[in-house]
Amino acid sequence: MQKRLLILALLPLIVFVLSAQTIAGFKITLPKATNGIAIPASVNLDALTFLADSSLSLFEVNGNKRIEVAYQIKQEGHRTMYWSVQPADKKEINYQLVNTAPHVFSKIEAAKNDSSLTFRSGNRNLLRYYYQTVYPPKGIDTNFKRSGFIHPLWTPHGQELTRIQAPDHYHHYGIWNPWTHVLFEKDTVDFWNLKDHKGTVRFAKLISKTNGDVFSEFEVLHEHVVFKKDGTEKVAMNELQTVRVYEPEKNSDYYIVDITSAMSCATESPFLILEYRYAGMGWRTTGYWDNNNCEVLTSEGKTRKDTDGSRAKWCIVQGALPGNDEGGVAFLSYPTNYNFPEPMRIWTLNTNGRGDMFFSFAPTKDRNWLLEPGKTYVLKYRMVVFNGKFDAAKAETAWQYYAAPPQVQIQKNKTE
């Protein structure tokens, strides 16, 4: 009888021990210091376990201490587990994947309304994407209407870093990515300068929307539409654009945004992007900036005085902001992008008489780019959005870990 009572008394402890079984250990080796920036990491979860997502917890192990880490699982042909490697001075960070229910963490979410999707972390707005068509101000040619763009992009402190429909360029829409000169079916089409009504890029469909503990993202279909001379329309190119925003660290002065565009011909006709001085991923910055309070620095050491037309892996655009503050964006280009390191279009110090700021990675600035039917072409960018000041060392570290994420070394538990 006493033995039975003892077994019953120990049963909850036995169940707990079994449920908390370590499935695998992880080790990430950091070849260089993180310079205060978190690093997204991932692993193929199905290669480790087929246990349900709800039965797994991830811990960072530091000596005898274990700190639970937020993770997120996405189906990508297999389950991929994502988490963020927090800034650290040490070269090795160890983790354990454990068979126990995870803690509830705060989520980052993309909230949808009738016109837009807004990424939010707690009570902070980070980024807004418009899928509904936005029209220009009353009295302005309605050809300047546009959908499928990012505005505002907010700093962690809440200042806007983007601008749309500036009176000098009504076709500028925050962060957006049309092509300026395209040869399509014997016509040269301009998807950038909307006034001529030769082409446009518009939102067509929301493919997916994901909220989670590590990131929130959406995937949308953009149609690159040709306005034919006979008054009809034709979709020349389809673009699947994914925007992912990583949950900021608590009380941090930065966050990370990844933008991926997968482009493919919509017909049997090729889409030949012709060499031109601007096109591609553009950013019309806040009107608060001018040539007295905004600066530029590239991976090649160029500043605003000599940046236009140069090439770079990354470019920092930053300056003074309302509230006696500072901030900006470190814009990173992925190594597999066309014509990498990419040429840039950056407005000169006297633009509009005051030095308004515009930035673009323009891969076709000095050469053509042929998109052939049946193939997919991908451009990838990362933005580190920040308050305060960014320097070359931080930007280079962020780019290095974007271009080559740290390798995860795994030791699977043999009893699993």
Protein Blocks (a to p, Z undefined) as FASTA:
>chain_A
ZZmmmmmmmmmmmmmmmmmpcfbdcddddfbdekhpacdddddfklmoccdfklcccddd
ehjaccddddddddehiacddddddddfbfbdcdddddddddddddddddddfkbccdde
hjacfbdcdfbdcdddehiafklgcehiadddddfkopafbdehifklmmbghjacddfb
dceehiacdfklmmnopaccddfbdfbdcddfkbccdddddddddddfkopacdfbdcdd
ddddddddehiabdcdddddddddfbfbdcdddddfbecjdddddfkbcfklcccddfko
pafklmgopacfbdcdddddehiiaddddddddfkbghiacddddddfkgghlopacddd
dfklmbccdddehiacdddddddddehjddfklmmmmmmmmmmccdddddddfkZZ
